[in-house]
Amino acid sequence: MSVRGTGRGRRLGLTREKVTEAALKLIDRDGPDSFSLRRLATELDVEVMSLYNHVPNKEALLNGVAELLLARIDFTGADTGTWQDRIRAHAIAFRAAAQQHPKAFHLVCVRPTQSPASLQSIRSALAALTELGLTPEEQVHALRGYVAFMSGSIMRELGSAITVGTVDPGQVRQRIDEITATGDPLLSATAPHLAVSDHDVEFHYGIELLIAGLATRAGVPYDGGPPTTPRTDRGRAAWPEGGVGRGGS
């Protein structure tokens, strides 16, 4: 049995695109946990049933929001330069989009999408790997490793994943004390670093680690990372001078 709307939405010029855009704005403001079709209808000043003229259900609408966010990512910088430059540009563009929509973007990380925008994002990342001489199967493995890092890193940064560290300087000492209280020598030695979450440093370190690993796997030179090396609060490099895996420890 199909659900029919009141017709008011059509009179107001509602479309699927407008409904999806309004859902994104609502989630950006209040977060996904409080989102409902009823709240969206109130925002649009229509009856709930009017929304069903444009979306079949809440799940489909949330998928649409994820697709909209993906479609708006500007990957143009990821199609020039070396393969290492292109991977960095792709990652930076993806993260920038997440930072612009900190409450809504986790939908991109947790909801499967098969839209043209999703495939374009995948193609953009794969295109950076073509000159490495990897088999198609290895390219997909590398892609999925990259996606796993990006999703996990962004989820942590947006507060949607568990982390030991904190970005609050006032809580660092407490976290250090909690970790060292375990009495474990390894945990105690790393406690000052485990207690701190520096998302910029960790994001760039992780990307360089992936790139360096791919270079080693493919038997090609690693370029040593970007000229400007992210720094920690203590002024130490986020990765050794010369890049991940090059000199230092």
C-alpha positions in Angstrom: 0.0 0.0 0.0 1.5 3.3 -1.0 1.5 6.3 1.3 0.1 9.5 -0.3 1.0 13.0 0.9 -1.3 15.9 1.4 -0.2 17.7 -1.8 1.0 20.7 0.2 4.6 19.8 -0.4 4.0 19.9 -4.2 2.3 23.3 -3.9 5.4 24.6 -2.0 7.7 23.3 -4.7 9.3 20.5 -2.7 11.6 18.2 -4.6 13.8 15.3 -3.6 16.8 17.6 -3.9 15.2 20.2 -1.6 14.2 17.6 1.0 17.7 16.2 1.0 19.3 19.6 1.3 16.9 20.5 4.2 17.8 17.2 5.9 21.5 18.0 5.6 21.0 21.4 7.2 19.0 19.9 10.0 21.6 17.2 10.7 24.4 19.7 10.5 22.7 21.7 13.2 21.3 19.1 15.6 23.2 15.9 14.7 22.0 12.6 13.2 20.7 11.0 16.4 17.9 13.5 16.8 16.9 13.5 13.2 13.5 12.3 12.2 11.1 12.8 9.3 8.7 14.5 11.7 11.3 17.0 12.7 12.2 17.6 9.1 8.6 18.1 8.2 8.3 20.7 11.0 11.4 22.5 9.6 9.8 22.6 6.1 6.4 23.5 7.5 4.7 20.5 5.7 2.9 17.4 6.8 5.1 14.3 7.4 3.2 12.5 4.7 4.2 15.1 2.1 7.8 13.9 2.4 6.9 10.5 1.2 6.2 12.0 -2.2 10.0 12.5 -2.5 11.7 9.9 -0.3 10.4 6.4 0.6 11.7 6.4 4.2 14.2 7.8 6.6 16.9 5.4 5.7 16.7 6.3 2.0 16.9 10.0 2.9 20.0 9.5 5.1 21.6 7.6 2.2 20.7 10.6 0.1 22.4 13.0 2.5 25.6 10.9 2.4 25.5 10.9 -1.4 25.0 14.7 -1.4 28.0 15.2 0.8 30.1 13.0 -1.4 29.0 14.8 -4.5 30.2 18.1 -3.1 33.8 17.1 -2.4 36.1 18.8 -4.7 38.7 16.3 -5.9 40.1 18.4 -8.7 43.4 18.8 -6.9 43.7 15.0 -6.9 44.3 14.7 -10.6 47.6 16.4 -11.0 51.1 15.9 -9.7 52.8 12.6 -8.8 50.9 9.6 -7.5 51.9 10.6 -4.0 50.7 14.2 -4.4 47.4 12.9 -5.7 46.8 10.6 -2.8 47.6 13.5 -0.4 45.2 15.8 -2.3 42.4 13.3 -2.3 42.8 12.7 1.5 42.9 16.4 2.3 39.8 17.1 0.2 37.9 14.3 1.9 38.9 15.5 5.4 38.1 19.1 4.5 34.6 18.1 3.6 34.2 16.2 6.9 35.4 19.3 8.8 32.8 21.4 7.0 30.0 19.1 8.1 31.2 17.6 11.5 27.8 16.4 12.6 26.6 15.0 9.2 29.7 13.6 7.6 29.9 10.4 9.6 27.0 9.3 7.5 29.5 9.1 4.6 31.7 6.8 6.7 29.0 4.4 7.9 26.4 4.2 5.1 27.1 2.2 1.9 26.6 4.3 -1.2 26.6 3.3 -4.8 25.9 6.7 -6.3 27.8 8.2 -9.2 29.5 10.5 -6.6 30.7 7.5 -4.6 32.1 5.9 -7.7 33.8 9.1 -8.7 35.5 9.3 -5.3 36.7 5.7 -5.7 37.9 6.3 -9.3 39.8 9.4 -8.1 41.6 7.4 -5.5 42.3 4.5 -7.8 43.7 6.7 -10.5 46.6 7.7 -8.2 47.7 4.0 -8.0 47.8 3.2 -11.7 51.4 4.0 -12.2 52.6 1.7 -9.4 52.3 -1.4 -11.5 50.0 -3.1 -9.0 47.5 -5.7 -10.2 43.8 -4.7 -10.2 43.4 -6.9 -7.1 46.2 -5.1 -5.3 44.9 -1.7 -6.3 41.6 -2.6 -4.6 43.4 -3.8 -1.5 45.3 -0.6 -1.4 42.2 1.4 -1.9 40.4 -0.3 0.9 43.3 0.2 3.3 43.2 3.9 2.4 39.4 4.0 2.9 39.7 2.2 6.3 42.3 4.7 7.5 40.3 7.7 6.2 37.1 6.5 7.8 38.6 5.7 11.1 40.7 8.9 11.3 37.7 11.1 10.4 35.4 9.2 12.8 37.9 9.8 15.6 38.3 13.5 14.8 34.5 14.0 14.7 34.1 12.3 18.0 32.2 9.2 16.5 34.9 6.7 17.5 36.5 5.7 20.8 39.9 7.2 21.5 42.2 7.1 24.5 43.6 10.6 24.0 42.0 14.0 24.4 42.2 17.3 22.7 41.5 19.1 26.0 44.8 20.3 27.5 43.2 20.3 31.0 42.4 16.6 30.8 45.9 15.4 29.5 47.4 15.1 33.0 44.4 13.0 34.2 44.7 10.7 31.1 48.4 10.3 31.7 47.8 9.3 35.4 45.1 6.9 34.4 47.3 5.1 31.9 50.4 5.0 34.1 48.3 3.7 37.0 48.1 0.4 35.1 51.7 -0.3 36.0 52.4 -1.6 32.5 55.9 -0.4 31.4 55.0 -0.1 27.7 51.8 1.8 28.4 53.6 4.0 30.9 56.4 4.9 28.5 53.9 6.0 25.8 51.4 7.6 28.2 52.4 11.2 27.4 51.6 10.6 23.8 48.6 8.3 24.2 47.0 10.9 26.4 47.0 13.5 23.6 45.0 13.5 20.4 46.5 15.8 17.8 44.2 15.2 14.8 46.3 17.2 12.3 49.6 15.4 13.2 47.9 11.9 13.3 46.1 12.5 10.0 49.2 13.5 8.1 51.4 10.8 9.8 48.9 8.1 8.8 48.7 9.3 5.2 52.5 9.4 4.9 52.7 5.9 6.5 50.3 4.6 3.8 52.2 6.3 1.0 55.6 5.1 2.2 54.2 1.5 2.6 52.8 1.6 -0.9 56.1 2.9 -2.3 57.9 0.0 -0.6 55.4 -2.5 -1.8 55.6 -1.3 -5.4 59.4 -0.9 -5.3 59.4 2.8 -6.1 60.9 5.8 -4.3 59.0 7.5 -1.6 59.3 11.3 -1.9 59.8 11.9 1.8 56.6 13.7 2.5 55.4 17.3 2.0 57.9 20.2 2.5 56.0 21.4 5.6 56.1 18.7 8.2 53.3 18.9 10.8 54.6 19.4 14.3 53.5 18.3 17.7 53.1 20.7 20.6 56.6 19.7 21.8 58.0 20.8 18.5 59.0 17.3 17.4 58.3 16.2 13.9 55.2 14.1 13.3 57.4 11.7 11.3 61.2 11.4 11.1 63.1 13.9 9.0 63.1 12.7 5.5 59.7 11.0 5.9 58.2 7.9 7.3 60.7 5.1 7.5 63.7 7.2 6.6 66.3 7.7 9.2 65.6 8.4 12.9 63.3 6.5 15.1 
